[in-house]
Amino acid sequence: MSFSDIPIRINGKDHLIDASWWNTIRTELILAFGSGGYIFEESAQTILGAGEIVYTSTAFKNLIPMEGNGGAVTISDTPFGTAHGFTGGKEVILMGTSDTNTITINTTDVPSGIISNGKIVLTRFSQVILIYNAALDRFIRQE
């Protein structure tokens, strides 16, 4: 055992972990999950008609508050673009911030689009959770 080893217990057995390895893993976890925790809250966004959503691709789970630009809008059928780079299982929470400047999301079955039981309308404090399915290349609404 060296001074830099960290003792841990797994299933009743003692193990030593090299501190430099642990610090590397810890740094990677902070990058993946964010230092603030599991959910990364994006800045509030004002979305144009047929516009796309801005997101932080390195966050594990994004919370994106949004409203339409100057009234109710319908956003793009591919709201995160077609080159979003999300991996399978990525979760995104969209949250409306206005009852006047609502956002409608059509659920057109297109690559990088959103699949749901009908269109989604985000009003103040309403939210929808989307999970990206890489095999289908679709964001699926969590029901």
Buried (B, 14 or more C-beta within 10 A) or exposed (E): EEEEBEEEEEEEEEEEEEBEEBEEEEEEEEEEBBEEEEBBBBEEBBBEBEBBBBBEEEBBBBBBBBBBBEEBBBBBBBBBEEEBEBEEEBBBBBBBBBEEBBBBBBBEEBEBBBBBEEEBBBBEEBEBBBBBBEEEBBBBBEE
